[in-house]
Amino acid sequence: MHFSRKLATIAITALAVSGLPLPAASASVDADGDKLLDTWETEGYDYNNDGVIDIDFPALGADPNHKDIFVEMDYMPGEIASEAELDTIVQTFAELPLDNPDGSNGINLHLDAGSIYPKYDLGGGNEIPHKALTGVDEAVTLRGTESDPARTSVFHYMIWGDYYSNSSSSGQGWIHGREFIVTVGQTYWGQANSETRIGTFIHELGHNLGLHHGGTDEVNFKPNYLSIMNYSYQLTGLKRTDGSTYFGYSTRTGDTLDETNLVEATGLGQAAQGFYVTYNDKEWVANEGIDFDNDGSVESLPQAIDINGDGSTTSLTAPNDLETLTFQASSSSSNTATSSQETAEPVVESNELTADIARDLGYLPAE
């Protein structure tokens, strides 16, 4: 039997016009792959199946043909990013080279800060009292009291906080979850700069999206892994040779560097073209020679050098984050809202990049 896509489309349209129910499969279509079903993005989301729309996704800007991520942000006094910083975060996601059915690239990141910024007011987002958080687990608890339960399975939730667990860690998030915290607050970080807030937000949201500190592993400070998930770049972004700064995830697979057989003259390899890298307090064109051992010369013969400072010489991979990034909204056709822990079995990823380390690296002024 020959299948006609045109006739099938006409038949479905006729059912819709006639008022007859559409086939069940049409209620579970997600054309752009963002885990928000097309019916939610065009008609709204009824999370408890009572016939009443709880989240008007069309009014919030959702597009069934373009990937969307929604993030509700609560914040402690004086800790939220500026509107301009939020603009940079949104633009970073918009420029990611991810295909969409509408023919354009990127992710539409919808941030909800509430009334503090009319531009980013989606009806949620509140100032909450200052306190020391216990960690991202408390974000889950606060979400239960501060956020609309209808958003639980379709929005990420984060807190712009001061600090957690008496630590100067910059944040914490669930890998494959929907909650995270950014804690570059005044107690330990003083007046953190814009790059720190922008980079840390995108870094912690990246954990929710399934990314690790080494992309697909926990090997950190790999100079060839050109991603905001890398501690080397979280607080500063990645400097491009055109003068711009990139705060996003890696968009290409980099050359694997064998620390037992490293040739300084090749730098990070041609996959790093277009970026600078700071190494041994010097800025280098990433795909050209780099003096990794800081002996004053760039060698063309292989050497064994521990370039990420972890005490061992191994092979350092540089994965393309966009190949492993996973959207975390729950696309269950039952519309049942559940906690992210239940749906994704996330793992807490603590951020060991503390204010003290940031000062040692020169990213914060000395106390």
Secondary structure, 3 states (H helix, E strand, C coil): CCCCHHHHHHHHHHHHHHCCCCCHHHHHCCCCCCCCCHHHHHHCECCCCCCCCCECCCCCCCECCECEEEEEEEECCCCCCCHHHHHHHHHHHHCCCCCCCCCCCCCEEEEECHHHCHHHCCCCCCECCCCCECCHHHHHHHHHHHCCHHHCCCCEEEEECCCECCECECEEEEECCCEEEECCCHHHHCCCCHHHHHHHHHHHHHHHCCCECCECCCCCCCCCCCCCCCHHHHCCCEEECCCCEECCCCCCCCCCEECCCECHHHCCCHHHCCEEEEECCEEEECCCCCCCCCCCCCCCCCECCCCCCCCCCCEECCCCHHHCCCCCCCCCCCCCCCCHHHHHCCEEEECCCEHHHHHHCCCCCCC
